[in-house]
């Protein structure tokens, strides 16, 4: 690893960039953090950070990136993203950045944003042989003929409309009409809704314009929350069955960077492709705790020009990861389990996304701001 370079994490404050910072810090690399204002400043409290720049917006953060680090001599600084807004902003400025930084990209301005569009990525997934649920894109308020209920509504892109606030499960036409009254996105994806048995999330990275991929971990949820993610999961090695179609998709997109890929699992154990997140995901730090630090491995592979296949590690059966404050609020405070039983799960977890014995301040802040994080 080239420790003489500058490593920069540019992201909205969250436990997602905290995982990137810790992944680098535990490998002996102290990154710069351009911290865009978020709910609680947990990531900027990490002891592994060399320097923090605070920004009120992604736009302000970008100005810091360019003015402070855009003219460095020697090796290009390496930039990590962990939220869609920042990724979309950098993607739109590919031409300005490409000769100054190493960063997640797809070789052209706006190309990642194109595939953040849910309809575009679903069409690509179908082209490469993955199962895709029936989907239409309509103007807000439109109800096409022949729509099969129940359906779920979504913003067409993570950077459009109300994003998660635009998600509605509608059992009939009347419920869809009501949902449209609160949806913010002008273009709405309306998709066949299935009662999911679980979700399947893959985390890894790609290099060489998507021609080579490193599939590190797969996560499934230990319990489900309607309309919400599960903050307690089991981590394992990815199945081989999706390798070829996903590699075909990533090569066609040309993506270089860390990704997460999501599937829904129905009651008959069918896997339905959902989306690709073209940035470091919240679950990435579980890969670090399993011995495969994706920020480090992606940077090394990018600089070396090839993936080190010896970096693959076995993951023990029953490896668990937990978003501690959220899981506590969803299970203990709602009466699902007792506090004593939760503490058993907490202590047994192989990965905590906030707690770290070596880096305790972010967890302390999380505990103090429990309600904001839950």
N, C-alpha and C positions, 0 to 999 in steps of 0.2 A: 504494500500500500504506500502510495506517495504521500507522506505526511507533511511534506513541505508546501503542498498546495493549500489554497484556501477552500474550505468546505462551508457552504452556506445553506442553511435551512430557512426558506422563506415561506411563511404560512400564517394562517389565522390561529390564534392561541387555542390550544386544544390538547388532549392527550395523544392525538395522532402525531404532531411534530415532536412531542416529548419522546415518543418511541424512536423516532429518527435520531434525535439528539443523543439519547442513551445508547442506541446501536453504534453510533460513531464514537461516543465517549468511551464506551467499554472496550473499543478497539484501539484506544490511545489517540483518537482524533478529536480535538476540541473545536466544534464548529462555531461559526458566526450565526446568530439567530436574528433574522429580520421578523420581528413579532408584530403581526397585525392584530389589532384589538379584538378580543373575543370575550366570552363569558367570565372566565377566571384565568389569571396569568400563571397557569401551572407550568407550562413548558419553559417559560423564561426564568423559572426558579431553579432549574436544573443546575447542578454544580459542574456539569461537563461543558458548559458554554464558555467560549473564549470571550465573546463580546455580544451584547444585545443592542439592537437598534429597535426602538419602538415606533410604530406607525399607526395612524388612525384609519388607514384604508390600504387596500392592495395597491392603489395608484401611488400613494405616498411611499409604500414599501419598495415599489419598483424604482422610484426616483433615488432612493438610498442605494439600491443594488447597482444602478448604473453609475451614479456619481462617486460612490465609495469604492467599488470593486470592478468597474467596467474597463479600467485602463491598466490593470495589473500586468506587470512584466513577468515573463516566465510561463509556467503552466497555467492554463485557463482555470479559473475557479470552478468548482463543481457545485451545482445548485440542486436542491431537493425540494419538491412540492408535496403537500399532503392535503390540499383541498381543491375543489373544482374551480373556484373563482380565481385563485392564483394561477392554476394551471392554464385556464382559458386565457388569462391576461398575458402570460408569457407566450403561449401558443400563437396569439395574434401578432406577436412581435418577434417572431422567429428570425427574420432577416436582420434585425438590429442586434440580436443576441448571439447568433450562431458563431461569429468570429471572436466573441469575447468570453463565452462561458460554455461549459458542458452542462446540459440540462435535458430534462425529458422533452422529447420532440418527435415529430413524424416527418421531418424533412421539408416542410413547407408551412408557411403561415396559414393558420386556420384549419389545418388538416385534422388535428386532434379534436377541435371543436366540432368539425363535421361529424365525427363518430361519437361525440357526446350526445348527439341527436339520437334518441332512443329508436326511432323508426329506422334510421340508417344502420345502426349497429345490429338491429334485429334482422334486417334484410341480408346483411353480410353473414350473420350467423346461420341463417337458413340456407344461403348459398353454399356454405361449407359443411352442411349436413347436420346441424344441430337442431333439436326440437325447439320450436318457437310457438308461443300461444298466439291465437288469432288477434290481430291488432289493426286498428285504423287510427289515422290522425285526422282530427276535425277542428273546425273553428269552435271556440267556446260557445256553447249554446246549441250547436247542431247535434241532432240525433239521427244517424243514418238508418235507412231501411234495413231490416233483416238483422239488426243487432241482437246477439244472443246474450241474455242475462244469466247470471250476474256478471258485472264488469268492474274493472278497477280503473280509475282515472289517474293520470300522472302528467306532470309537466313534460314537455318534449325534450327538455335539456335541464341538467342540474343548475345551469345559470340563467334559467328563464322562469318567470312566474313566481309562484310561492314554493316551488320545489316540493319538499315533503308535505307542506300544508295543502298542496293541490291533490294529494292522494286521498281518494274516496272509494269505498266499496259500495256499489249500487246494485240492489237486487232487482230493480225494475225501472221503467221509464220515468216514473214520478220521482224516484230517488236521484236519478241522474239529473233531472231538471233542477232539483233542489241543490245538488252539488255544484252545478254550474254557477249558481248565485255567489258562491264564495271562492271559486277557482280564479286565480290571478293570471295564469298563462293564457295568452290569446290563442295559441295552438295547443290542443289537448290530445294526448295519447289515450285512447280508450281500448282496453285490452280484456280479453276473456279472463275472468277471475276463477282461480281454483283454490280450494282449501288445501293449503300446503301442509305436508307432513314435516318438512324441515327445509332448510336452505343449505346450499353447498357453496362455500366461498374459497376460491383459489388465490393464493398470493405468490408472486414471483417477479421476474424481471426479464427484459428482452434487450438484445443488442443487435448491431449490424442491420439496422432498418427493419427490425422484427424478424430477421432470418433465423436467429437463435434465441431460444427461451429457456429459462431456468424455473421450473415449476417446483416451488419449495414446500408449501404447506397447503392443506385443505382443512377448513373449519366447518363443523356442523354444530347446531345449537342444542343445548341440553334441555331447554324448555322454550316455548314460543309465547310471544305477546302479540295479540292482534294489532296490526298497524304500527308495530314498533320492532326494533331489532332486539335480539336476545343478548344480554351482557355476560353470559356464561356459556362457554363453548368447549368442545372437544376438538383437539388438533391431531391430524394424521398426515401421512404421505398421500399426495394426490393419486387418483386412479389414472391408469394409462389410457383409458378409453377416450378421453377428451383431448389428448395430446395433439394428434394430427389435425383435427379441425381447428383447434385454437391456434396452432402454429400457422396454419393457412390464413386465418383471419389476421393475425398480427403481422405477418409478412405483407399482406395486401395493404394494410394500413401503413406499415413502415415505422411502427412505434419503437422508440428506444427509451427505456426507463422502467420504473417499478410500477406494477399494475396489481389490481385485484379483479377477479372475474366471478360473477355471481350466477347461480342456478337456483331454481325452485324445485323441490322434490314433492311430487303429489302422493296421494294415498296408495297408488299402485307402484311406487318407486320409479316413476318416470322422471327424468331430469329435463327441465325446461330452461333454456338459456334466458338470462335476464339482462345483464349489462356488463360492460367493462368500465372500471374506474381507472383512468390513465394517470395515476398518481399513487404515492404511497398510501396504503389503507390503514385504518385503525388497527387491524389485526396483524400488521406487519411485525410488530415487536414480539409477537408469539413466535415468529420464525427465528428471531434473534435468540430467544430463550431456548429454542430447539437446536441451536448451534449454527444457524444460517442467517446471519445478519444481512438482510437484503440491501440496505444502503451501502454497506461495505463491499458486498459481493458485486453489486452492479457497478460501482465505481472502479473496482479492480478489473472487472471484465471489460469495461469500456476502455480503460487505459491500456490494457494488455491486448485487446482486440479479439479475445476468445474467452469462453466460459470455462472455468476450472471445474470439471465434472467431479473431482474428488471432494468438492465442497458439499455434496449431498450427504445428509446425515440421516440415520435411522431415528424415528420418533417413537418413543415408548408408547405402548398401549395405555390409554387412559390419561394422556397428556391434556390438562385443562388450562384454560385461560379465563380471566375474569376482569370485567370493568367494575371494580369494587363498589364505588358509591352508587352507581346506577343499579347494580345487581342487588345491593342492600335495600334500596328503596323499592324495587320491584318485587322482591321476595319476602323480606322481613317486615317492612312497613305495611305491606298488603296482607300479611298473615299467611303467606304461602308456606313458610317454614319458620322455625324458632330462631332466635338470635344465636343460640348455642349451636344449632345445626349449621347455620350460615358460617360461623367461625370455623367449623371443621372444614367446610368447602374452601373458605378463604385461605386457611393455613396449608391445605393440600394442593392448592393451585400451583401449577408449574410456572405460570406467568401472571403477574398482576400488571395492569396497564397504568396504574398510578403508584402503587407501593413498590419501593425499592430500598432495601437496607442500606445500599451504598449511596443512594440519592434520595434522601428522605423528605426534602422540603416540598416538592410537588404534592406528595400525599398529604402532608400536613395542611397545605392550602386547600386540597380537595375536601378534607374532613371539615375544615372551617366553613367551606362554601357548599356543603352537601346538597342543599336544596336547589341551588343553581345548576348543579351537575346532574341531578336525578330527573 
